[in-house]
Amino acid sequence: MKYLAIALLCFLAVLRPDHVEPQTADLVVQGRQALDADRPDDAIALFEKAVAADPKSPAALAWLGSAQVRKAARVGGMEAAGWVKRGFDTLDEAVERFPDAFVVYVVRGITAARVPDLFRKAETAVRDLGRVVALKDTQPQAVPDAVMPAVYLNLGLAYKKTGQPAAARTAWEKAKALYPAAPEAAAIDKELRSL
């Protein structure tokens, strides 16, 4: 009986990681859907559950930081600035803890490109998104094609914010050449016309 109990515990210990990862992935997907629906409070709660379920998930931690930044749009004044700081602290932690995970650079870079200029995050966006482009160029299989149009769109926006319109044009034109049918194509065209 004792051996059966030990065998059962070993079996459950082996199964546990398989159950954690899909649960975390589901929570991240649900959190991203909440963000897309402009429900940052719901997204934060889902991402916090994902981080608690799997503290080693770079996506869960990065998206939690992005949701915290996005909550700032829902509150005013100093509270908004506090949410932006909290979110970027979480994003910085994600990059520090998972320096080899492309997702942390994508999420922090896009979030940094989208915040108002007064937070001075455009250089962070250029650095992070440039790193993702370089990784895609050197190791194409390391970064999924699906994320690259958003990377190029936001990299161009970050270049534009930092006073580098030629670099912005180059990023957007490369995106158009590589991903002409991407959902971001219309936004890229609009940005190119604005230069």
Contact map, one row per residue, 1 for C-alpha under 8 A:
111110000000000000000000000000000000000000000000000000000000000000000000000000000000000000000000000000000000000000000000000000000000000000000000000000000000000000000000000000000000000000000000000
111111000000000000000000000000000000000000000000000000000000000000000000000000000000000000000000000000000000000000000000000000000000000000000000000000000000000000000000000000000000000000000000000
111111100000000000000000000000000000000000000000000000000000000000000000000000000000000000000000000000000000000000000000000000000000000000000000000000000000000000000000000000000000000000000000000
111111110000000000000000000000000000000000000000000000000000000000000000000000000000000000000000000000000000000000000000000000000000000000000000000000000000000000000000000000000000000000000000000
111111111000000000000000000000000000000000000000000000000000000000000000000000000000000000000000000000000000000000000000000000000000000000000000000000000000000000000000000000000000000000000000000
011111111100000000000000000000000000000000000000000000000000000000000000000000000000000000000000000000000000000000000000000000000000000000000000000000000000000000000000000000000000000000000000000
001111111110000000000000000000000000000000000000000000000000000000000000000000000000000000000000000000000000000000000000000000000000000000000000000000000000000000000000000000000000000000000000000
000111111111000000000000000000000000000000000000000000000000000000000000000000000000000000000000000000000000000000000000000000000000000000000000000000000000000000000000000000000000000000000000000
000011111111100000000000000000000000000000000000000000000000000000000000000000000000000000000000000000000000000000000000000000000000000000000000000000000000000000000000000000000000000000000000000
000001111111110000000000000000000000000000000000000000000000000000000000000000000000000000000000000000000000000000000000000000000000000000000000000000000000000000000000000000000000000000000000000
000000111111111000000000000000000000000000000000000000000000000000000000000000000000000000000000000000000000000000000000000000000000000000000000000000000000000000000000000000000000000000000000000
000000011111111100000000000000000000000000000000000000000000000000000000000000000000000000000000000000000000000000000000000000000000000000000000000000000000000000000000000000000000000000000000000
000000001111111110000000000000000000000000000000000000000000000000000000000000000000000000000000000000000000000000000000000000000000000000000000000000000000000000000000000000000000000000000000000
000000000111111111000000000000000000000000000000000000000000000000000000000000000000000000000000000000000000000000000000000000000000000000000000000000000000000000000000000000000000000000000000000
000000000011111111100000000000000000000000000000000000000000000000000000000000000000000000000000000000000000000000000000000000000000000000000000000000000000000000000000000000000000000000000000000
000000000001111111110000000000000000000000000000000000000000000000000000000000000000000000000000000000000000000000000000000000000000000000000000000000000000000000000000000000000000000000000000000
000000000000111111111000000000000000000000000000000000000000000000000000000000000000000000000000000000000000000000000000000000000000000000000000000000000000000000000000000000000000000000000000000
000000000000011111111100000000000000000000000000000000000000000000000000000000000000000000000000000000000000000000000000000000000000000000000000000000000000000000000000000000000000000000000000000
000000000000001111111110000000000000000000000000000000000000000000000000000000000000000000000000000000000000000000000000000000000000000000000000000000000000000000000000000000000000000000000000000
000000000000000111111111000000000000000000000000000011000000000000000000000000000000000000000000000000000000000000000000000000000000000000000000000000000000000000000000000000000000000000000000000
000000000000000011111111100000000000000000000000000001000000000000000000000000000000000000000000000000000000000000000000000000000000000000000000000000000000000000000000000000000000000000000000000
000000000000000001111111110000000000000000000000000000000000000000000000000000000000000000000000000000000000000000000000000000000000000000000000000000000000000000000000000000000000000000000000000
000000000000000000111111111000000000000000000000010010000000000000000000000000000000000000000000000000000000000000000000000000000000000000000000000000000000000000000000000000000000000000000000000
000000000000000000011111111100000000000000000000111011001001000000000000000000000000000000000000000000000000000000000000000000000000000000000000000000000000000000000000000000000000000000000000000
000000000000000000001111111110000000000000000000010000000000000000000000000000000000000000000000000000000000000000000000000000000000000000000000000000000000000000000000000000000000000000000000000
000000000000000000000111111111000000000000000000000000000000000000000000000000000000000000000000000000000000000000000000000000000000000000000000000000000000000000000000000000000000000000000000000
000000000000000000000011111111100000000000000110110000000000000000000000000000000000000000000000000000000000000000000000000000000000000000000000000000000000000000000000000000000000000000000000000
000000000000000000000001111111110000000000000110010000000011001000000000000000000000000000000000000000000000000000000000000000000000000000000000000000000000000000000000000000000000000000000000000
000000000000000000000000111111111000000000000000000000000000000000000000000000000000000000000000000000000000000000000000000000000000000000000000000000000000000000000000000000000000000000000000000
000000000000000000000000011111111100000000100100000000000000000000000000000000000000000000000000000000000000000000000000000000000000000000000000000000000000000000000000000000000000000000000000000
000000000000000000000000001111111110000001111110000000000000000000000000000000000000000000000000000000000000000000000000000000000000000000000000000000000000000000000000000000000000000000000000000
000000000000000000000000000111111111000000100000000000000000001000000000000000000000000000000000000000000000000000000000000000000000000000000000000000000000000000000000000000000000000000000000000
000000000000000000000000000011111111100000100000000000000000000000000000000000000000000000000000000000000000000000000000000000000000000000000000000000000000000000000000000000000000000000000000000
000000000000000000000000000001111111111101100000000000000000000000000000000000000000000000000000000000000000000000000000000000000000000000000000000000000000000000000000000000000000000000000000000
000000000000000000000000000000111111111100100000000000000000000000100000000000000000000000000000000000000000000000000000000000000000000000000000000000000000000000000000000000000000000000000000000
000000000000000000000000000000011111111000000000000000000000000000000000000000000000000000000000000000000000000000000000000000000000000000000000000000000000000000000000000000000000000000000000000
000000000000000000000000000000001111111000000000000000000000000000000000000000000000000000000000000000000000000000000000000000000000000000000000000000000000000000000000000000000000000000000000000
000000000000000000000000000000000111111100000000000000000000000000000000000000000000000000000000000000000000000000000000000000000000000000000000000000000000000000000000000000000000000000000000000
000000000000000000000000000000000111111111100000000000000000000000000000000000000000000000000000000000000000000000000000000000000000000000000000000000000000000000000000000000000000000000000000000
000000000000000000000000000000000110011111110000000000000000000000110110000000000000000000000000000000000000000000000000000000000000000000000000000000000000000000000000000000000000000000000000000
000000000000000000000000000000000000001111111000000000000000000000100010000000000000000000000000000000000000000000000000000000000000000000000000000000000000000000000000000000000000000000000000000
000000000000000000000000000000100100001111111100000000000000000000000000000000000000000000000000000000000000000000000000000000000000000000000000000000000000000000000000000000000000000000000000000
000000000000000000000000000001111110001111111110000000000000000100100000000000000000000000000000000000000000000000000000000000000000000000000000000000000000000000000000000000000000000000000000000
000000000000000000000000000000100000000111111111000000000000000100110000000000000000000000000000000000000000000000000000000000000000000000000000000000000000000000000000000000000000000000000000000
000000000000000000000000000000100000000011111111100000000000000000000000000000000000000000000000000000000000000000000000000000000000000000000000000000000000000000000000000000000000000000000000000
000000000000000000000000001101100000000001111111110000000000000000000000000000000000000000000000000000000000000000000000000000000000000000000000000000000000000000000000000000000000000000000000000
000000000000000000000000001100100000000000111111111000000001101100000000000000000000000000000000000000000000000000000000000000000000000000000000000000000000000000000000000000000000000000000000000
000000000000000000000000000000000000000000011111111100000001100100000000000000000000000000000000000000000000000000000000000000000000000000000000000000000000000000000000000000000000000000000000000
000000000000000000000001001000000000000000001111111110000000000000000000000000000000000000000000000000000000000000000000000000000000000000000000000000000000000000000000000000000000000000000000000
000000000000000000000011101100000000000000000111111111101001000000000000000000000000000000000000000000000000000000000000000000000000000000000000000000000000000000000000000000000000000000000000000
000000000000000000000001000000000000000000000011111111111001100000000000000000000000000000000000000000000000000000000000000000000000000000000000000000000000000000000000000000000000000000000000000
000000000000000000000000000000000000000000000001111111100000000000000000000000000000000000000000000000000000000000000000000000000000000000000000000000000000000000000000000000000000000000000000000
000000000000000000010011000000000000000000000000111111100000000000000000000000000000000000000000000000000000000000000000000000000000000000000000000000000000000000000000000000000000000000000000000
000000000000000000011001000000000000000000000000011111111000000000000000000000000000000000000000000000000000000000000000000000000000000000000000000000000000000000000000000000000000000000000000000
000000000000000000000000000000000000000000000000011111111000100000000000000000000000000000000000000000000000000000000000000000000000000000000000000000000000000000000000000000000000000000000000000
000000000000000000000000000000000000000000000000001001111100000000000000000000000000000000000000000000000000000000000000000000000000000000000000000000000000000000000000000000000000000000000000000
000000000000000000000001000000000000000000000000011001111111100000000000000000000000000000000000000000000000000000000000000000000000000000000000000000000000000000000000000000000000000000000000000
000000000000000000000000000000000000000000000000000000011111110000000000000000000000000000000100110010110000000000000000000000000000000000000000000000000000000000000000000000000000000000000000000
000000000000000000000000000100000000000000000000000000001111111000000000000000000000000000000000000000110000000000000000000000000000000000000000000000000000000000000000000000000000000000000000000
000000000000000000000001000100000000000000000011011000001111111100000000000000000000000000000000000000000000000000000000000000000000000000000000000000000000000000000000000000000000000000000000000
000000000000000000000000000000000000000000000011001000101111111110000000000000000000000001100100000000000000000000000000000000000000000000000000000000000000000000000000000000000000000000000000000
000000000000000000000000000000000000000000000000000000000111111111000000000000000000000001100110000000110011000000000000000000000000000000000000000000000000000000000000000000000000000000000000000
000000000000000000000000000100010000000000000010000000000011111111100000000000000000000000100000000000000010000000000000000000000000000000000000000000000000000000000000000000000000000000000000000
000000000000000000000000000000000000000000110011000000000001111111110000000000000000001001100000000000000000000000000000000000000000000000000000000000000000000000000000000000000000000000000000000
000000000000000000000000000000000000000000000000000000000000111111111000000000000000011111100000000000000000000000000000000000000000000000000000000000000000000000000000000000000000000000000000000
000000000000000000000000000000000000000000000000000000000000011111111100000000000000001100100000000000000011001000000000000000000000000000000000000000000000000000000000000000000000000000000000000
000000000000000000000000000000000010000110110000000000000000001111111110000000000000001000000000000000000000000000000000000000000000000000000000000000000000000000000000000000000000000000000000000
000000000000000000000000000000000000000100010000000000000000000111111111000000000011011000000000000000000000000000000000000000000000000000000000000000000000000000000000000000000000000000000000000
000000000000000000000000000000000000000000000000000000000000000011111111100000000011111100000000000000000000001000000000000000000000000000000000000000000000000000000000000000000000000000000000000
000000000000000000000000000000000000000100000000000000000000000001111111110000000001000000000000000000000000000000000000000000000000000000000000000000000000000000000000000000000000000000000000000
000000000000000000000000000000000000000110000000000000000000000000111111111000010011000000000000000000000000000000000000000000000000000000000000000000000000000000000000000000000000000000000000000
000000000000000000000000000000000000000000000000000000000000000000011111111100111111000000000000000000000000000000000000000000000000000000000000000000000000000000000000000000000000000000000000000
000000000000000000000000000000000000000000000000000000000000000000001111111100010000000000000000000000000000000000000000000000000000000000000000000000000000000000000000000000000000000000000000000
000000000000000000000000000000000000000000000000000000000000000000000111111100010000000000000000000000000000000000000000000000000000000000000000000000000000000000000000000000000000000000000000000
000000000000000000000000000000000000000000000000000000000000000000000011111110110000000000000000000000000000000000000000000000000000000000000000000000000000000000000000000000000000000000000000000
000000000000000000000000000000000000000000000000000000000000000000000001111111110000000000000000000000000000000000000000000000000000000000000000000000000000000000000000000000000000000000000000000
000000000000000000000000000000000000000000000000000000000000000000000000001111111000000000000000000000000000000000000000000000000000000000000000000000000000000000000000000000000000000000000000000
000000000000000000000000000000000000000000000000000000000000000000000000000111111100000000000000000000000000000000000000000000000000000000000000000000000000000000000000000000000000000000000000000
000000000000000000000000000000000000000000000000000000000000000000000001001111111110000000000000000000000000000000000000000000000000000000000000000000000000000000000000000000000000000000000000000
000000000000000000000000000000000000000000000000000000000000000000000011111111111111000000000000000000000000000000000000000000000000000000000000000000000000000000000000000000000000000000000000000
000000000000000000000000000000000000000000000000000000000000000000000001000011111111100000000000000000000000000000000000000000000000000000000000000000000000000000000000000000000000000000000000000
000000000000000000000000000000000000000000000000000000000000000000000001000001111111110000000000000000000000000000000000000000000000000000000000000000000000000000000000000000000000000000000000000
000000000000000000000000000000000000000000000000000000000000000000011011000000111111111000000000000000000000000000000000000000000000000000000000000000000000000000000000000000000000000000000000000
000000000000000000000000000000000000000000000000000000000000000000011111000000011111111100000000000000000000000000000000000000000000000000000000000000000000000000000000000000000000000000000000000
000000000000000000000000000000000000000000000000000000000000000000001000000000001111111110000000000000000000000000000000000000000000000000000000000000000000000000000000000000000000000000000000000
000000000000000000000000000000000000000000000000000000000000000010011000000000000111111111000000000000000000000000000000000000000000000000000000000000000000000000000000000000000000000000000000000
000000000000000000000000000000000000000000000000000000000000000111111000000000000011111111100000000000000000000000000000000000000000000000000000000000000000000000000000000000000000000000000000000
000000000000000000000000000000000000000000000000000000000000000011001000000000000001111111110000000000000001000000000000000000000000000000000000000000000000000000000000000000000000000000000000000
000000000000000000000000000000000000000000000000000000000000000010000000000000000000111111111000000000000000000000000000000000000000000000000000000000000000000000000000000000000000000000000000000
000000000000000000000000000000000000000000000000000000000000110110000000000000000000011111111100000000000000000000000000000000000000000000000000000000000000000000000000000000000000000000000000000
000000000000000000000000000000000000000000000000000000000000111111000000000000000000001111111110000000010011000000000000000000000000000000000000000000000000000000000000000000000000000000000000000
000000000000000000000000000000000000000000000000000000000000000000000000000000000000000111111111000000000001000000000000000000000000000000000000000000000000000000000000000000000000000000000000000
000000000000000000000000000000000000000000000000000000000000000000000000000000000000000011111111100000000000000000000000000000000000000000000000000000000000000000000000000000000000000000000000000
000000000000000000000000000000000000000000000000000000000100110000000000000000000000000001111111111000010000000000000000000000000000000000000000000000000000000000000000000000000000000000000000000
000000000000000000000000000000000000000000000000000000000000010000000000000000000000000000111111111010011000000000000000000000000000000000000000000000000000000000000000000000000000000000000000000
000000000000000000000000000000000000000000000000000000000000000000000000000000000000000000011111111000000000000000000000000000000000000000000000000000000000000000000000000000000000000000000000000
000000000000000000000000000000000000000000000000000000000100000000000000000000000000000000001111111000000000000000000000000000000000000000000000000000000000000000000000000000000000000000000000000
000000000000000000000000000000000000000000000000000000000100000000000000000000000000000000000111111110010000000000000000000000000000000000000000000000000000000000000000000000000000000000000000000
000000000000000000000000000000000000000000000000000000000000000000000000000000000000000000000111111111010000000000000000000000000000000000000000000000000000000000000000000000000000000000000000000
000000000000000000000000000000000000000000000000000000000000000000000000000000000000000000000000011111000000000000000000000000000000000000000000000000000000000000000000000000000000000000000000000
000000000000000000000000000000000000000000000000000000000100000000000000000000000000000000000010011111111000000000000000000000000000000000000000000000000000000000000000000000000000000000000000000
000000000000000000000000000000000000000000000000000000000000000000000000000000000000000000000000001111111100000000000000000000000001000000000110000000000000000000000000000000000000000000000000000
000000000000000000000000000000000000000000000000000000000110010000000000000000000000000000000000000011111110000000000000000000000000000000000000000000000000000000000000000000000000000000000000000
000000000000000000000000000000000000000000000000000000000110010000000000000000000000000000100110011011111111000000000000000000000000000000000000000000000000000000000000000000000000000000000000000
000000000000000000000000000000000000000000000000000000000000000000000000000000000000000000000010000011111111100000000000000000011011000000000000000000000000000000000000000000000000000000000000000
000000000000000000000000000000000000000000000000000000000000000000000000000000000000000000000000000001111111110000000000000000011001000000000000000000100000000000000000000000000000000000000000000
000000000000000000000000000000000000000000000000000000000000011001000000000000000000000000100000000000111111111000000000000000000000000000000000000000000000000000000000000000000000000000000000000
000000000000000000000000000000000000000000000000000000000000010001000000000000000000000100110000000000011111111100000000000010010000000000000000000000000000000000000000000000000000000000000000000
000000000000000000000000000000000000000000000000000000000000000000000000000000000000000000000000000000001111111110000000000111111000000000000000000000000110000000000000000000000000000000000000000
000000000000000000000000000000000000000000000000000000000000000000000000000000000000000000000000000000000111111111000000000010001000000000000000000001100110000000000000000000000000000000000000000
000000000000000000000000000000000000000000000000000000000000000001001000000000000000000000000000000000000011111111100000000010000000000000000000000000000000000000000000000000000000000000000000000
000000000000000000000000000000000000000000000000000000000000000000000000000000000000000000000000000000000001111111100000110110000000000000000000000000000000000000000000000000000000000000000000000
000000000000000000000000000000000000000000000000000000000000000000000000000000000000000000000000000000000000111111100000110011000000000000000000000000000110110000000000000000000000000000000000000
000000000000000000000000000000000000000000000000000000000000000000000000000000000000000000000000000000000000011111110000000000000000000000000000000000000100000000000000000000000000000000000000000
000000000000000000000000000000000000000000000000000000000000000000000000000000000000000000000000000000000000001111111010100000000000000000000000000000000000000000000000000000000000000000000000000
000000000000000000000000000000000000000000000000000000000000000000000000000000000000000000000000000000000000000001111111000000000000000000000000000000000000000000000000000000000000000000000000000
000000000000000000000000000000000000000000000000000000000000000000000000000000000000000000000000000000000000000000111111110000000000000000000000000000000000000010000000000000000000000000000000000
000000000000000000000000000000000000000000000000000000000000000000000000000000000000000000000000000000000000000000011111000000000000000000000000000000000000000000000000000000000000000000000000000
000000000000000000000000000000000000000000000000000000000000000000000000000000000000000000000000000000000000000000111111100000000000000000000000000000000000000000000000000000000000000000000000000
000000000000000000000000000000000000000000000000000000000000000000000000000000000000000000000000000000000000000000011111111000000000000000000000000000000000000000000000000000000000000000000000000
000000000000000000000000000000000000000000000000000000000000000000000000000000000000000000000000000000000000000110101011111110000000000000000000000000000000000000000000000000000000000000000000000
000000000000000000000000000000000000000000000000000000000000000000000000000000000000000000000000000000000000000110001001111111000000000000000000000000000000011011000000000000000000000000000000000
000000000000000000000000000000000000000000000000000000000000000000000000000000000000000000000000000000000000000000000001111111100000000000000000000000000000010001000000000000000000000000000000000
000000000000000000000000000000000000000000000000000000000000000000000000000000000000000000000000000000000000100100000000111111110000000000000000000000000000000000000000000000000000000000000000000
000000000000000000000000000000000000000000000000000000000000000000000000000000000000000000000000000000000001111110000000111111111100000000000000000000000110010000000000000000000000000000000000000
000000000000000000000000000000000000000000000000000000000000000000000000000000000000000000000000000000000000100010000000011111111100000000000000000000000010011000000000000000000000000000000000000
000000000000000000000000000000000000000000000000000000000000000000000000000000000000000000000000000000000000100000000000001111111110000000000000000000000000000000000000000000000000000000000000000
000000000000000000000000000000000000000000000000000000000000000000000000000000000000000000000000000000001101100000000000000111111111000000000000000000000000000000000000000000000000000000000000000
000000000000000000000000000000000000000000000000000000000000000000000000000000000000000000000000000000001100110000000000000011111111100000000000000000110110000000000000000000000000000000000000000
000000000000000000000000000000000000000000000000000000000000000000000000000000000000000000000000000000000000000000000000000011111111110000000000000000000010000000000000000000000000000000000000000
000000000000000000000000000000000000000000000000000000000000000000000000000000000000000000000000000000001000000000000000000000111111111000000000000000000000000000000000000000000000000000000000000
000000000000000000000000000000000000000000000000000000000000000000000000000000000000000000000000000001001100000000000000000000011111111100000010000000100000000000000000000000000000000000000000000
000000000000000000000000000000000000000000000000000000000000000000000000000000000000000000000000000000000000000000000000000000001111111110000000000100110000000000000000000000000000000000000000000
000000000000000000000000000000000000000000000000000000000000000000000000000000000000000000000000000000000000000000000000000000000111111111000000000000000000000000000000000000000000000000000000000
000000000000000000000000000000000000000000000000000000000000000000000000000000000000000000000000000000000000000000000000000000000011111111110110000000000000000000000000000000000000000000000000000
000000000000000000000000000000000000000000000000000000000000000000000000000000000000000000000000000000000000000000000000000000000001111111111110000000000000000000000000000000000000000000000000000
000000000000000000000000000000000000000000000000000000000000000000000000000000000000000000000000000000000000000000000000000000000000111111110000000000000000000000000000000000000000000000000000000
000000000000000000000000000000000000000000000000000000000000000000000000000000000000000000000000000000000000000000000000000000000000011111110000000000000000000000000000000000000000000000000000000
000000000000000000000000000000000000000000000000000000000000000000000000000000000000000000000000000000000000000000000000000000000000001111111110000000000000000000000000000000000000000000000000000
000000000000000000000000000000000000000000000000000000000000000000000000000000000000000000000000000000000000000000000000000000000000001111111111000000000000000000000000000000000000000000000000000
000000000000000000000000000000000000000000000000000000000000000000000000000000000000000000000000000000000000000000000000000000000000000100111111000000000000000000000000000000000000000000000000000
000000000000000000000000000000000000000000000000000000000000000000000000000000000000000000000000000001000000000000000000000000000000001100111111000000000000000000000000000000000000000000000000000
000000000000000000000000000000000000000000000000000000000000000000000000000000000000000000000000000001000000000000000000000000000001001100111111101100000000000000000000000000000000000000000000000
000000000000000000000000000000000000000000000000000000000000000000000000000000000000000000000000000000000000000000000000000000000000000000011111111100000000000000000000000000000000000000000000000
000000000000000000000000000000000000000000000000000000000000000000000000000000000000000000000000000000000000000000000000000000000000000000000011111110000000000000000000000000000000000000000000000
000000000000000000000000000000000000000000000000000000000000000000000000000000000000000000000000000000000000000000000000000000000000000000000001111110000000000000000000000000000000000000000000000
000000000000000000000000000000000000000000000000000000000000000000000000000000000000000000000000000000000000000000000000000000000000000000000011111111100000000000000000000000000000000000000000000
000000000000000000000000000000000000000000000000000000000000000000000000000000000000000000000000000000000000000000000000000000000000100000000011111111110000000000000000000000100000000000000000000
000000000000000000000000000000000000000000000000000000000000000000000000000000000000000000000000000000000000000000000000000000000000000000000000111111111000000000000000000000100010010110000000000
000000000000000000000000000000000000000000000000000000000000000000000000000000000000000000000000000000000000010000000000000000000000000000000000001111111100000000000000000000000000000100000000000
000000000000000000000000000000000000000000000000000000000000000000000000000000000000000000000000000000000100010000000000000000001001100000000000001111111110000000000000000000000000000000000000000
000000000000000000000000000000000000000000000000000000000000000000000000000000000000000000000000000000000000000000000000000000001000100000000000000111111111000000000000001101100000000000000000000
000000000000000000000000000000000000000000000000000000000000000000000000000000000000000000000000000000000000000000000000000000000000000000000000000011111111100000000000001100100000000100110000000
000000000000000000000000000000000000000000000000000000000000000000000000000000000000000000000000000000000000110011000000000010001000000000000000000001111111110000000000000000000000000000000000000
000000000000000000000000000000000000000000000000000000000000000000000000000000000000000000000000000000000000110010000000000011001100000000000000000000111111111000000001001000000000000000000000000
000000000000000000000000000000000000000000000000000000000000000000000000000000000000000000000000000000000000000000000000000000000000000000000000000000011111111100000011111100000000000000000000000
000000000000000000000000000000000000000000000000000000000000000000000000000000000000000000000000000000000000000010000000000000000000000000000000000000001111111110000001000000000000000000000000000
000000000000000000000000000000000000000000000000000000000000000000000000000000000000000000000000000000000000000010000000011011000000000000000000000000000111111111000001000000000000000000000000000
000000000000000000000000000000000000000000000000000000000000000000000000000000000000000000000000000000000000000000000000010001000000000000000000000000000011111111111011000000000000000000000000000
000000000000000000000000000000000000000000000000000000000000000000000000000000000000000000000000000000000000000000000000000000000000000000000000000000000001111111111011000000000000000000000000000
000000000000000000000000000000000000000000000000000000000000000000000000000000000000000000000000000000000000000000001000010000000000000000000000000000000000111111110000000000000000000000000000000
000000000000000000000000000000000000000000000000000000000000000000000000000000000000000000000000000000000000000000000000011000000000000000000000000000000000011111110000000000000000000000000000000
000000000000000000000000000000000000000000000000000000000000000000000000000000000000000000000000000000000000000000000000000000000000000000000000000000000000001111111000000000000000000000000000000
000000000000000000000000000000000000000000000000000000000000000000000000000000000000000000000000000000000000000000000000000000000000000000000000000000000000001111111111000000000000000000000000000
000000000000000000000000000000000000000000000000000000000000000000000000000000000000000000000000000000000000000000000000000000000000000000000000000000000000001100111111100000000000000000000000001
000000000000000000000000000000000000000000000000000000000000000000000000000000000000000000000000000000000000000000000000000000000000000000000000000000000000000000011111110000000000000000000000000
000000000000000000000000000000000000000000000000000000000000000000000000000000000000000000000000000000000000000000000000000000000000000000000000000000000001001100011111111000000000000000000000000
000000000000000000000000000000000000000000000000000000000000000000000000000000000000000000000000000000000000000000000000000000000000000000000000000000000011111100011111111100000000000000000000000
000000000000000000000000000000000000000000000000000000000000000000000000000000000000000000000000000000000000000000000000000000000000000000000000000000000001000000001111111110000000000000000001001
000000000000000000000000000000000000000000000000000000000000000000000000000000000000000000000000000000000000000000000000000000000000000000000000000000000001000000000111111111000000000000000000000
000000000000000000000000000000000000000000000000000000000000000000000000000000000000000000000000000000000000000000000000000000000000000000000000000000011011000000000011111111100000000000000000000
000000000000000000000000000000000000000000000000000000000000000000000000000000000000000000000000000000000000000000000000000000000000000000000000000000011001000000000001111111110000000000010001000
000000000000000000000000000000000000000000000000000000000000000000000000000000000000000000000000000000000000000000000000000000000000000000000000000000000000000000000000111111111000000000000000000
000000000000000000000000000000000000000000000000000000000000000000000000000000000000000000000000000000000000000000000000000000000000000000000000000000010000000000000000011111111100000000000000000
000000000000000000000000000000000000000000000000000000000000000000000000000000000000000000000000000000000000000000000000000000000000000000000000000110011000000000000000001111111111000000000000000
000000000000000000000000000000000000000000000000000000000000000000000000000000000000000000000000000000000000000000000000000000000000000000000000000000000000000000000000000111111111000010010000000
000000000000000000000000000000000000000000000000000000000000000000000000000000000000000000000000000000000000000000000000000000000000000000000000000000000000000000000000000011111111000000000000000
000000000000000000000000000000000000000000000000000000000000000000000000000000000000000000000000000000000000000000000000000000000000000000000000000000000000000000000000000001111111000000000000000
000000000000000000000000000000000000000000000000000000000000000000000000000000000000000000000000000000000000000000000000000000000000000000000000000010000000000000000000000000111111110010000000000
000000000000000000000000000000000000000000000000000000000000000000000000000000000000000000000000000000000000000000000000000000000000000000000000000000000000000000000000000000111111110010000000000
000000000000000000000000000000000000000000000000000000000000000000000000000000000000000000000000000000000000000000000000000000000000000000000000000000000000000000000000000000000011111010000000000
000000000000000000000000000000000000000000000000000000000000000000000000000000000000000000000000000000000000000000000000000000000000000000000000000010000000000000000000000000000011111110000000000
000000000000000000000000000000000000000000000000000000000000000000000000000000000000000000000000000000000000000000000000000000000000000000000000000000000000000000000000000000000000111111000000000
000000000000000000000000000000000000000000000000000000000000000000000000000000000000000000000000000000000000000000000000000000000000000000000000000011001000000000000000000000000000011111110000000
000000000000000000000000000000000000000000000000000000000000000000000000000000000000000000000000000000000000000000000000000000000000000000000000000010000000000000000000000000010011111111111000000
000000000000000000000000000000000000000000000000000000000000000000000000000000000000000000000000000000000000000000000000000000000000000000000000000000000000000000000000000000000000001111111100000
000000000000000000000000000000000000000000000000000000000000000000000000000000000000000000000000000000000000000000000000000000000000000000000000000000001000000000000000000000000000000111111110000
000000000000000000000000000000000000000000000000000000000000000000000000000000000000000000000000000000000000000000000000000000000000000000000000000000001000000000000000000100010000000111111111000
000000000000000000000000000000000000000000000000000000000000000000000000000000000000000000000000000000000000000000000000000000000000000000000000000000000000000000000000000000000000000011111111100
000000000000000000000000000000000000000000000000000000000000000000000000000000000000000000000000000000000000000000000000000000000000000000000000000000000000000000000000000000000000000001111111110
000000000000000000000000000000000000000000000000000000000000000000000000000000000000000000000000000000000000000000000000000000000000000000000000000000000000000000000000000000000000000000111111111
000000000000000000000000000000000000000000000000000000000000000000000000000000000000000000000000000000000000000000000000000000000000000000000000000000000000000000000000100100000000000000011111111
000000000000000000000000000000000000000000000000000000000000000000000000000000000000000000000000000000000000000000000000000000000000000000000000000000000000000000000000000000000000000000001111111
000000000000000000000000000000000000000000000000000000000000000000000000000000000000000000000000000000000000000000000000000000000000000000000000000000000000000000000000000000000000000000000111111
000000000000000000000000000000000000000000000000000000000000000000000000000000000000000000000000000000000000000000000000000000000000000000000000000000000000000000001000100000000000000000000011111
